[in-house]
Amino acid sequence: MPIFEYVCGACGKEFEELVFGDVAPPCPACASTKTRKLMSRCRHTSGGAGGGDYAPSAPSGGGGSGCAGCSGGSCATCK
């Protein structure tokens, strides 16, 4: 579901809103329509047996990791 973060230009309140389309919602605190979308961080949760979170800075296992000695964990030689 598309939940976006917004900030109000009138009162400065930050809020989240479920939005369909490109119409910015009014501020829930002051009802101002001077709201703008904030850049949000992505988060992904794996549905696998480990159920771990995706960490974009961690090297991935297998081909394309950029480090021949890396097995996909915390590798001191990969930055």
HULIN-V838828 format. One record per residue. RES is the residue in three letters. PSI is psi in whole degrees, -180 to 180 (999 if undefined). OMEGA is omega as a letter, one per 30 degrees, with the letter a starting at -180 (999 if undefined). Layout:
res & psi & omega
RES & PSI & OMEGA
RES & PSI & OMEGA
This chain:
res & psi & omega
MET & 139 & a
PRO & 93 & l
ILE & 124 & a
PHE & 155 & l
GLU & 139 & a
TYR & 161 & l
VAL & 142 & a
CYS & 130 & l
GLY & -19 & a
ALA & -48 & a
CYS & -11 & l
GLY & 2 & a
LYS & 134 & l
GLU & 139 & a
PHE & 163 & l
GLU & 147 & a
GLU & 140 & l
LEU & 116 & a
VAL & 134 & l
PHE & 125 & a
GLY & -166 & a
ASP & 6 & a
VAL & 122 & l
ALA & 135 & a
PRO & 157 & l
PRO & 157 & l
CYS & 131 & l
PRO & -18 & a
ALA & -44 & a
CYS & -1 & l
ALA & 13 & l
SER & 146 & l
THR & 7 & l
LYS & 62 & a
THR & 152 & l
ARG & 150 & a
LYS & 138 & l
LEU & 156 & l
MET & 123 & a
SER & 152 & l
ARG & 143 & l
CYS & 148 & l
ARG & 138 & a
HIS & 133 & l
THR & 129 & a
SER & 143 & l
GLY & 6 & a
GLY & -177 & a
ALA & -34 & l
GLY & -32 & l
GLY & 16 & a
GLY & 163 & l
ASP & 151 & l
TYR & 127 & l
ALA & 106 & a
PRO & -22 & a
SER & -12 & a
ALA & 137 & l
PRO & 146 & l
SER & 149 & l
GLY & 157 & l
GLY & -168 & a
GLY & 148 & l
GLY & 8 & a
SER & -18 & l
GLY & -2 & a
CYS & 115 & a
ALA & -28 & a
GLY & 2 & a
CYS & 134 & l
SER & 13 & l
GLY & 0 & l
GLY & -145 & l
SER & 105 & a
CYS & 118 & a
ALA & -23 & a
THR & -16 & l
CYS & 136 & l
LYS & 999 & 999
